[in-house]
Amino acid sequence: MSGGFNVEQSALHAYVKAVEAAAGRIEAIRSRTQRLELAQQAFGKLPQSDDLKADYDTQRQESGKDLQDAVETLHSTAEALRDSADSYEAVENENRDIVGGGR
């Protein structure tokens, strides 16, 4: 491209793989932490143990949603990066065809 501007589609695709891998790791963490249910007895017999259990359950559910949101964001990011790489490649191909390169 003119002016020394160059986009390496392979670098974008490599970054897509890294983002998707991060999404996979977060999903695995979310999956494991959502199984960490504690019985009411784990909070003892203090007067506020019922409240502690309720707070724990709420935090576990909310953190699960936060992690799921992070996974969805990373998947969206990967998709946008993939689309960008494909668009850059299409423009490069069009420009090459216009100037007669690669023939």
N, C-alpha and C positions, 0 to 999 in steps of 0.2 A: 504494500500500500504506500501511497505517497507520504512524504514528510517523515519517513522512518517509523510510522505507526504500524505495529504488527501485533496480531492476536494469535496466540498459539492455541488452536482448538484442542490439541492433545493435553495441554495443561488444564484447560477447562474441564475436559472429560476426566482427567485424573482427580481434579478437585471434586467433581460429582461423586466419584467413587468414595472419596474420603468423607464427604457429607453423608452419603448413604450408610457408610460404615458407622459413623457416629450415631445416626438415627437408630441403627440396629442395636448398638450398645445401650442407648437410652431405653429403648423398648424392652430389652432384656432386664434392665434394672427395674423398670416399671412393673414388669410382669412378676419379678421376684418379690418386690416390696408390697405388692397388692395381696400377696398370700400371707403376709405377716399379721394375721389376726391374733389378738390376745384375748384370752378368756377374762371374764369379769374378776375372777379370783386373782389374776396377776396384779391387780391394783390394790390388793389388800382389803382390810375391813375398816378403813378410816371412813369418817362420815362423808368425805367428798370423793370416795373412790368411784362412785357412779359417775360423777362429773368428769373425773380423770379418764375413765373408759370412754365416755361420750366424746371428750376432746380428742383422745387418741384416734378414735374411729373417724372423726371429722377430718383431722389432719392427714390421716392415711388416704382418705378419699380425695381430698383436695390436692395432695401431692401427686397422686396418681393422675389426676386430670391435668395438672401442670406438666408432668412428664409426657403425657399423651399430646398435649399442645406443642411441646418442644419437638416431638417426633414428627408431627404434622408440618411444623414450620420447616424442619430440615428437609422433609420430602418435597415441600414446595420450593425451597431454595435449590435443591438438586434439579428439579424439573425446569426451573427458570434458567439455571446454568446450562443445562442440556440444550434448551431452546436457543440460548445465546450462542453457544458453540455451533449449533446447526445453522443459525442465521448467518454467522460470520463465514462459515464454509460456503453457504449458498451465494453470498455476495462475492466472495473470492472467485468462485466458479464463474459467476456472471461476468465479473471484471476480466477474468482470463479469456473468456469467450469473446468479449467485446474487442480486446486488443489483439486477439489471435494467438494468445499464448498457449503452450501445451500441445500445439498441433504439429 
